[in-house]
Amino acid sequence: MDNALLKQHEPQSVLANADPPAELLHQLQPYDLSEMLREMDEKKRLKWIAALPLTLAAEALEYLEPELQYETLNHLDGNLASMLLKQMSSDMIVDMLLAVHPLQAEKMLKMLPEDYREKINALMRYPEYTAGSLMTVDYVSARAHWTGEQTLRHIRKVGGEAEIISYIYVTGMRGELVGIVSLKEMILAHPQTKLADIAKKDVISVPADMEQEEVAAILSRYGFYALPVVDRQNRLIGIITYDDVVEVIQEEATEDIQKLGGSQPLSEPYFKTSVWSLYRKRIVWLFILFVGGAYTSTVLESYQSTLDKVVSLSFFIPLLIGTGGNTGSQIISTLIRALGTEEVKFRDLFRVIRKELVTGLLLGISLGIIGFFRAELMDVSVAISMVVSLAALFIVLWSSLVSAALPLVLHRLKIDPAVVSGPLISTLVDGTGLIIYMSIAKAVLHL
Amino acid sequence: MDNALLKQHEPQSVLANADPPAELLHQLQPYDLSEMLREMDEKKRLKWIAALPLTLAAEALEYLEPELQYETLNHLDGNLASMLLKQMSSDMIVDMLLAVHPLQAEKMLKMLPEDYREKINALMRYPEYTAGSLMTVDYVSARAHWTGEQTLRHIRKVGGEAEIISYIYVTGMRGELVGIVSLKEMILAHPQTKLADIAKKDVISVPADMEQEEVAAILSRYGFYALPVVDRQNRLIGIITYDDVVEVIQEEATEDIQKLGGSQPLSEPYFKTSVWSLYRKRIVWLFILFVGGAYTSTVLESYQSTLDKVVSLSFFIPLLIGTGGNTGSQIISTLIRALGTEEVKFRDLFRVIRKELVTGLLLGISLGIIGFFRAELMDVSVAISMVVSLAALFIVLWSSLVSAALPLVLHRLKIDPAVVSGPLISTLVDGTGLIIYMSIAKAVLHL
């Protein structure tokens, strides 16, 4: 990264000055500034913020944690605090207000003009993880009969408050969304062109209660910069910008990874999650898997006489069932992701099974051969080595079949296939793997 | 999604018309159009494309697979094909040319004007997964002494070819990047304002050889819509837009998930990956884990006399080692993601270990209690139930310690912590879990 100014002003030297160097402040990126503000003591932070241009200060504030945002605004001069708050985007204000104590939120809300306060209050009522919770009300709307020139004048007047001006939303008499004009097209067109002539009337919009995953999928599919959110009457109530969607995509990936590891996803960052909450997220699946996995004991008990006769069979139990679990884990991690990105669908079931069985056959033969020689290295008979080898082959095949079919079937049944974690598939094939192993042993060793 | 036009024109009825309905075509989203084009036979596809406005046709083409793009361009009238190709963004052209046969690429390149052809040729030389491979050369640059009005005129002239106009890149005499002006700020400022007065001079840019993961991290950290790419002399050579970064984020998440499942990540979509290639990606880790896991057999063999005396001890082997693996899998999936998003660092090692050991203690006690009663349900002595219960507790604790430390230590050693997959951690704690189990058994049962 080429960040010459930051290099010139080493953070330490900058931080040593209580007075912010004016030239630096105007040039800094809001994000870099926020990193500096976070490291300062409160007195200095307030002094710096007061010295900054308003828009830059508001943008830098948006990168701080909600609690720190609140503390800062609360201790600033009331007038400045209220101007800063107004300048912040509405989705950031909502995030802050939802994170602090309701009484503190009340106090902040009083700083806003009444009509804006109402908008914020409305935004706060949308449930988490929906389009409504992601949207901002700071957009630019215009009327269909306006010319490009008129619209530009309007943007100059109100655009400072808008989060983005890349799209101009054309609304009708009742506030209903009737079209979208991209700023690019408007600028490329003649200044006297009416918005009605260049607006896309086939608008892609989302309802406020749509799940954030779906919003992210739509925005990234179309490659838009922002998506309009409408109510049931198709009235424009907000927009969702791409940066919020990037965050959603990251969150969803984190969730998938945690589920695949066999845990309920954490709702907070790792260090903010208490031990008790980690425990509760994890014990659910550990308990299910422990109780489910206990059937392996019953399976082995039923083969007690076989094990009594050839105790060395038990030596290979961990290796063989582990291999079944590993094979399954590889397959489900591929398929769950492919289902998530809609690369694989239920109608592909037989294609997937065939593909996984053929791959499983190759893998099973390879591991079967290695298994034979591994067993031969120990003090066991050739017959037992044969049993281990065959068991490895059939366990891999069986695990491939189960792991290929299960995620697709669950997806079909509208159950999130991500419940099939690595641990779950391992547990599922552990017991059945033992049955395969013991049956082969009984057949080959004539027990 | 509210897509009234699509609803009016059911795809079937639209597709039944060989002639594209003009009103529909001008209003459709490029993505939706591309979905329709993909379903058509070639004759109809060519007819539709010829009837579409050029920019819309080019945008829709960009959503098609490289092979289909090539086929379409190759069979269109040469003049139209060349205009369409010029209209496509340069990163898309590069993707297409790299996907088809070199001779076909050569043929396409000949359609482009010479200077543009050189640019494309240069773009094609950047290695995959670097900033250079993601960038497009279709941006708007301007000079510092231009006024807002002048710049707008310039954009009207050249902006049609640009992928975005949200940022205007200010370059110096030698093409070096000296500042960035957001279109928003330029429009909000007085038309006579010089770019030099509103440009951010402390530019965040990336070198062409930066890894795409890092590019994605920078873009999402700052919330930019696009990042400029510069050469060693700080000359602007291209820009990377957020939609490419979203794709990178998705790819990286897919890779992490596949690695976590214990497989080398696939480089192609699932159905494009051959069985042989699936085999090669998977056998590596399966082989390592099989050979590594084989030490469990040696461990058990060394306890042969114990197992001979109390064969029922073997009943609980799969359950206990499975639980160790499950605990580990939960922890590493959380930590690997937290390391990836830089939420956790090596300096947090002891904090992480403490947190995981306390959580592990709670989990171990819970599972120990359940384990005792589970064993009691079977035909074994109370002493054995005690052994199972204690083993569950200590195996969970041990697995927590290993799984908490290992990813952080690897990260510190500059080894991708994602090599610690669920299967790897399971295999690691399988053998040690058996030692814990057997040692407790020998101590409690006085064997």
Interface residues (C-beta under 8 A of the other chain):
Chain A: M1 D2 N3 A4 L5 L6 Q27 L28 Q29 P30 Y31 L152 I155 R156 G159 G160 A162 I164 I165 S166 L183 K184 I187 L188 K200 K201 D202 V203 I204 S205 V206 P207 I218 S220 R221 Y222 G223 Y225 V230 N234 Y242 D243 V245 V246 E247 I249 Q250 A253 T254 D256 I257 Q258 L260 G261 G262 S263 L266 P269 Y270 F271 V275 W276 L278 Y279 R282 I283 W285 L286 F287 L289 F290 V291 G293 A294 T296 S297 T298 L300 E301 Q304 L307 D308 V311 S312 S314 F315 F316 I317 P318 L319 I321 G322 T323 G325 N326 T327 S329 Q330 I331 I332 S333 T334 L335 I336 R337 A338 T341 E343 V344 D348 R351 K355 V358 T359 L362 L363 S366 L367 I370 G371 R374 A375 M378 D379 S421 G422 P423 S426 T427 D430 G431 L434
Chain B: M1 D2 N3 A4 L5 L6 Q27 L28 Q29 P30 Y31 L152 I155 R156 G159 G160 A162 I164 I165 S166 L183 K184 I187 L188 K200 K201 D202 V203 I204 S205 V206 P207 I218 S220 R221 Y222 G223 Y225 V230 N234 Y242 D243 V245 V246 E247 I249 Q250 A253 T254 D256 I257 Q258 L260 G261 G262 S263 L266 P269 Y270 F271 V275 W276 L278 Y279 R282 I283 W285 L286 F287 L289 F290 V291 G293 A294 T296 S297 T298 L300 E301 Q304 L307 D308 V311 S312 S314 F315 F316 I317 P318 L319 I321 G322 T323 G325 N326 T327 S329 Q330 I331 I332 S333 T334 L335 I336 R337 A338 T341 E343 V344 D348 R351 K355 V358 T359 L362 L363 S366 L367 I370 G371 R374 A375 M378 D379 S421 G422 P423 S426 T427 D430 G431 L434
